[in-house]
Amino acid sequence: MDPDDLKARAIALHDRFTHETHDRRAFMADLARLAGGTAAAGALLATIGANPAAAAVVAADDKRLKTSNVRWTVGAGRTMHGYMALPAKARGRQPAVMVIHENRGLNDYVRDVARRVALAGYVALAPDFLSVAGGTPADQDAARDLIGKLDLPRTVQDGVETLRWLRGNRYASGKVGAVGFCWGGAMVNRLAVAAGTGLTAGVAYYGPAPDPAEAARVKAAMTLHYAGLDDRVNKTAQPWIDGLKAAGVPVDAYFYPGVNHAFYNDTSVDRYDRAAADLSWQRTLAAFKARLA
């Protein structure tokens, strides 16, 4: 089999496993048949899956930043925790950005992205939306299972309350944006609907969209990034884009041809596309600068 075709079919299997079936045994059996054996399947999975041990772009102890683990209340008996990063030499209050994780929960990759946001001059908060389930476990499959069991309306409300807490944080100026990836991209779209004026700018990376009829409730300026090969998510894209435009919402939507879902995630060797990732990040920071300054 052609290597590119093998990779494409393996990625399709992995996407179905991570976003639909969550049946690892069936997935590995299918991958072994595709790759030609169990050992080959393991090697292939190492290149298409995210590697939690991958090196960070911005080191956790980077002296340009102040980082901490934080907690806040989102309702009676409900406490969230997360990771905060901000510029070490910032003067006064800074705009804030919520960084929302994929369906693997809050991990070192997402903390790294939060540090990237902070280096651009923002108070960055990466919440753990699995806080109410005891926090993100180390096992990615277990994290995905817990994500799937969350009460979605309650989780969206947790996000709205987190935005409110972030707006009032002593380091923050009151203007708040959000960027999210995969499950987090979908959450950015949902928060834009639910938070109203509580969200100033939203950036969603390859996030499935809500019902376009809800676009009229969005008050934030939206930036949407889509992977050209991501048919699962892209079938929801254009109706959402059209709904936002019809509602008069400022929206910029970008499709990156020839790249896969999760193309920004540099811990996945065969999914990551540096050119698309760099361009999308430039556009993301430009959107925040235009709306949050």
C-alpha positions in Angstrom: 0.0 0.0 0.0 1.2 3.5 -0.8 2.6 5.1 2.4 0.4 8.2 2.0 -2.7 6.1 1.5 -1.8 4.0 4.6 -1.4 7.1 6.7 -4.7 8.6 5.5 -6.6 5.4 6.2 -4.9 5.0 9.6 -5.8 8.6 10.5 -9.4 8.0 9.5 -9.5 4.9 11.7 -8.0 6.9 14.6 -10.5 9.7 14.2 -13.4 7.3 14.3 -12.0 5.7 17.4 -11.2 9.0 19.3 -14.4 10.8 18.3 -17.1 8.2 17.8 -16.6 4.5 19.0 -14.0 4.8 21.8 -13.5 1.1 21.4 -9.7 0.6 21.6 -9.7 -3.1 21.1 -11.7 -2.9 17.8 -9.5 0.1 16.7 -6.3 -1.8 17.3 -7.6 -4.9 15.5 -8.5 -2.7 12.5 -5.2 -0.9 12.6 -3.2 -4.2 12.8 -5.1 -5.5 9.7 -4.3 -2.3 7.9 -0.7 -2.1 8.9 0.1 -5.8 8.5 0.6 -6.8 12.1 0.4 -5.8 15.7 4.0 -4.4 15.9 3.5 -2.3 12.7 0.2 -1.0 14.1 1.9 0.1 17.2 4.6 1.9 15.2 1.9 3.6 13.1 -0.1 4.7 16.1 3.0 6.4 17.5 3.0 8.7 14.5 -0.7 9.5 14.2 -1.6 9.8 17.9 -0.6 12.6 20.2 2.6 12.0 22.2 2.3 13.3 25.8 6.1 13.2 26.2 6.8 15.5 23.2 9.0 18.5 24.0 7.3 21.8 24.7 7.6 24.8 22.5 7.7 27.1 25.5 9.4 25.5 28.5 7.4 25.2 31.7 10.1 27.2 33.6 10.5 29.9 31.0 11.6 33.0 32.9 9.5 35.3 30.7 6.4 33.9 32.3 4.7 33.5 35.6 2.7 30.2 35.8 0.5 28.7 38.5 -2.2 26.2 39.2 -5.5 28.0 40.1 -9.0 27.1 41.3 -12.3 29.0 41.1 -15.9 28.4 41.9 -18.4 27.9 39.1 -21.5 27.2 41.1 -22.7 25.7 44.4 -20.5 22.8 45.2 -18.7 23.0 41.9 -15.0 24.0 41.7 -12.9 24.2 38.6 -9.1 24.1 38.5 -6.7 24.9 35.7 -3.3 26.4 34.7 -2.6 30.1 34.4 0.3 31.8 32.6 1.0 35.5 32.2 3.9 37.7 31.1 6.4 38.1 34.0 7.1 41.7 33.3 3.6 42.9 32.4 2.6 46.2 33.8 -1.1 46.7 34.7 -3.8 44.5 33.7 -3.8 42.5 30.5 -6.5 41.0 28.2 -7.2 37.4 29.0 -7.6 34.3 26.8 -9.1 31.0 27.8 -7.3 28.0 26.2 -9.7 25.0 25.9 -8.3 21.5 25.6 -9.1 18.7 23.2 -11.1 15.6 24.3 -8.0 14.3 26.2 -8.4 17.0 28.9 -5.9 19.4 30.3 -2.4 18.0 29.5 1.1 19.3 29.0 0.4 20.1 25.4 -2.4 22.4 26.3 -0.3 24.0 29.1 2.3 24.6 26.4 -0.3 26.4 24.2 -1.3 28.5 27.2 2.3 29.6 27.6 2.4 30.5 23.9 -0.6 32.7 24.4 0.9 34.3 27.5 4.1 35.1 25.6 1.9 37.1 23.1 0.9 39.4 26.0 -2.2 37.8 27.5 -3.3 36.3 30.8 -3.8 32.7 29.6 -6.1 30.3 31.5 -6.3 26.7 30.6 -9.3 25.2 32.5 -9.6 21.5 33.2 -13.2 20.7 32.2 -12.8 17.4 33.9 -12.3 19.0 37.2 -15.8 17.9 38.3 -14.9 14.3 37.5 -11.7 14.4 39.6 -9.4 16.0 37.0 -7.8 14.8 33.8 -6.3 11.3 34.2 -3.0 10.4 32.7 -4.6 7.8 30.5 -5.9 9.5 27.3 -8.5 6.8 26.6 -9.9 7.3 30.2 -9.9 11.1 29.6 -11.9 10.7 26.4 -14.3 8.4 28.2 -14.9 11.0 30.9 -15.3 13.8 28.4 -18.1 11.8 26.8 -19.9 11.4 30.1 -19.9 15.1 30.9 -23.3 16.9 31.2 -22.8 19.2 28.2 -25.2 22.0 29.2 -23.7 22.1 32.7 -20.2 22.0 31.2 -21.0 24.9 28.9 -22.3 26.8 32.0 -19.1 26.0 33.8 -17.3 27.7 30.9 -19.5 30.7 31.0 -18.8 31.0 34.8 -15.1 30.6 34.1 -15.2 33.5 31.6 -16.9 35.6 34.2 -14.2 34.7 36.8 -11.5 35.4 34.3 -12.9 38.8 33.4 -12.7 39.8 37.1 -9.3 38.3 37.7 -6.9 40.8 39.3 -4.4 40.4 36.4 -7.0 40.8 33.7 -8.3 43.9 31.9 -11.9 42.7 31.5 -11.7 41.7 27.8 -11.7 38.0 27.3 -11.1 35.8 24.3 -11.1 32.0 23.9 -9.2 29.6 21.7 -10.0 25.9 21.6 -9.0 22.8 19.7 -11.2 19.8 18.6 -13.6 19.3 21.6 -12.3 22.7 22.7 -13.1 24.3 19.4 -16.6 23.0 19.6 -16.7 24.5 23.2 -15.6 27.9 21.9 -18.5 27.9 19.5 -20.9 26.8 22.3 -19.5 29.4 24.7 -19.9 32.1 22.0 -23.6 31.2 21.9 -24.1 30.9 25.7 -21.9 33.8 27.0 -23.2 36.6 24.8 -21.2 39.7 25.6 -19.2 37.8 28.1 -16.9 36.6 25.3 -15.2 39.3 23.1 -13.4 37.1 20.6 -13.5 33.3 19.9 -11.1 31.2 17.9 -12.2 27.6 17.1 -9.8 25.1 15.6 -11.6 22.3 13.8 -14.5 22.3 16.2 -17.9 20.9 15.2 -20.5 23.7 15.1 -23.7 24.2 16.9 -27.1 24.5 15.2 -26.8 27.5 12.9 -30.0 28.9 14.3 -28.1 29.7 17.4 -25.7 32.0 15.6 -28.0 35.0 16.3 -27.0 34.8 20.0 -23.3 35.2 19.3 -21.8 38.6 20.2 -18.1 37.7 19.9 -16.0 38.2 16.8 -15.2 34.6 15.5 -12.2 33.1 13.8 -12.7 29.6 12.6 -9.9 27.2 11.4 -10.7 24.1 9.5 -8.5 21.2 8.2 -9.1 20.5 4.5 -9.2 16.7 5.0 -11.5 16.8 8.0 -14.8 15.8 6.5 -16.4 15.0 9.8 -16.1 18.5 11.1 -16.3 20.4 7.8 -19.8 19.2 7.1 -20.9 21.4 10.0 -18.7 24.4 8.9 -20.4 26.2 6.1 -23.9 26.3 7.7 -22.3 27.8 10.9 -20.3 30.3 8.9 -23.4 31.3 6.9 -25.5 31.6 10.1 -22.9 33.8 11.7 -22.7 36.1 8.7 -26.5 36.3 8.4 -26.6 37.3 12.1 -24.1 40.1 11.4 -21.4 38.4 13.5 -17.8 39.4 12.4 -16.4 36.0 11.2 -13.2 35.0 9.5 -13.2 31.3 8.4 -10.1 29.6 7.0 -9.8 26.2 5.3 -6.3 24.7 5.1 -6.1 22.4 2.1 -4.4 19.0 2.3 -4.1 18.9 6.1 -5.7 16.7 8.7 -7.8 17.3 11.8 -5.5 18.4 14.7 -3.0 19.9 12.3 -2.0 22.4 14.9 -1.0 19.8 17.5 2.7 19.5 17.2 2.8 16.4 19.5 1.3 14.3 16.6 4.0 13.7 14.0 1.8 12.7 11.0 -1.0 15.1 11.7 1.0 18.2 12.5 1.5 20.6 9.5 3.9 23.3 10.4 3.0 25.7 7.5 -0.7 25.5 8.3 -0.1 25.7 12.1 2.1 28.7 11.8 -0.2 30.6 9.5 -3.3 29.8 11.6 -1.5 30.9 14.8 -0.5 34.2 13.1 -4.2 34.7 12.3 -5.3 33.7 15.8 -3.0 36.3 17.4 -4.0 38.9 14.9 -7.7 38.3 15.8 -7.0 38.7 19.5 -4.9 41.8 19.0 -7.7 43.4 16.9 -10.4 42.6 19.4 -8.9 42.5 22.8 -6.4 45.4 22.8 
